[in-house]
């Protein structure tokens, strides 16, 4: 399957989910290369994009609501994907930092709870640090 990816436009969910994970990541990488977007780690960046797109295509309620909220707060779709990726990265960091803290629950639970709280201003503020 040959198609292009543009993070400003939601891919067709059925088509997206039919793709192999490597194809999804390659499409995201191709977009960033085409527009010469410089990144410290293109593979990781593309993997995060694909993860968020997967959750959106699967209709993960918290992620869909957060995407709508972030865009209503002024982020474009690409930045909203970055904001949701940031939430995941912060939750993953916490789990790695405190792996035995059973009070924090699973990574998925803490991630989805954080997704419910994220707003555009929090993410924008994190970019200026």
Secondary structure as the mmCIF struct_conf table of DSSP 4:
data_model
#
loop_
_struct_conf.conf_type_id
_struct_conf.id
_struct_conf.beg_label_comp_id
_struct_conf.beg_label_asym_id
_struct_conf.beg_label_seq_id
_struct_conf.end_label_comp_id
_struct_conf.end_label_asym_id
_struct_conf.end_label_seq_id
TURN_TY1_P TURN_TY1_P1 UNK A 7 UNK A 8
BEND BEND1 UNK A 9 UNK A 9
HELX_LH_PP_P HELX_LH_PP_P1 UNK A 10 UNK A 12
HELX_RH_AL_P HELX_RH_AL_P1 UNK A 13 UNK A 18
BEND BEND2 UNK A 19 UNK A 19
HELX_RH_AL_P HELX_RH_AL_P2 UNK A 21 UNK A 34
TURN_TY1_P TURN_TY1_P2 UNK A 35 UNK A 36
BEND BEND3 UNK A 40 UNK A 40
HELX_RH_AL_P HELX_RH_AL_P3 UNK A 42 UNK A 57
TURN_TY1_P TURN_TY1_P3 UNK A 58 UNK A 59
HELX_RH_AL_P HELX_RH_AL_P4 UNK A 61 UNK A 72
TURN_TY1_P TURN_TY1_P4 UNK A 73 UNK A 74
HELX_RH_AL_P HELX_RH_AL_P5 UNK A 77 UNK A 97
TURN_TY1_P TURN_TY1_P5 UNK A 98 UNK A 100
HELX_RH_3T_P HELX_RH_3T_P1 UNK A 102 UNK A 104
HELX_RH_AL_P HELX_RH_AL_P6 UNK A 107 UNK A 117
HELX_RH_AL_P HELX_RH_AL_P7 UNK A 120 UNK A 127
TURN_TY1_P TURN_TY1_P6 UNK A 128 UNK A 128
#
